[in-house]
Amino acid sequence: MKGEGYDAVGISCDITDKNDVEKLVKFTAENGSFKALVHTAGVSGTVKDLKKYMILTWLPRKYWLTHFMI
């Protein structure tokens, strides 16, 4: 992408870690908007694991929406 004139940044974020999610939102706020976001978290296991995954996928959205609504 950089070879075609685009800026590209790779950032790791553990969506189970509130601090990681907040750092990612802060990075975005400080560096402008983004054109693409790749969410590669996966889920496997039991129904209990799936419920935990559903809660964890809500956490990042909470902080993104809070940032963009301010």
C-alpha positions, 0 to 999 in steps of 0.5 A: 500500500505504501508503494502506491502512496497510501499510509499503512499502519499495523496495530495489534489490539487485544480486545479482551484488554480495555487498555489496549482498546483505549490505546487503539482509539486514542491512536486513531484520534491522534492520527486522523481517520482510517479507511479500513479496519481488519478485525481478525478475532475468532471464536471457538469452543463452548456456548460459554466461550461464545457468550464471552466473545459476544461481550468482548466484541461489544467492548471495542464498539463501545469505545469507538462509538464514544469517541466518534459521538463526542 
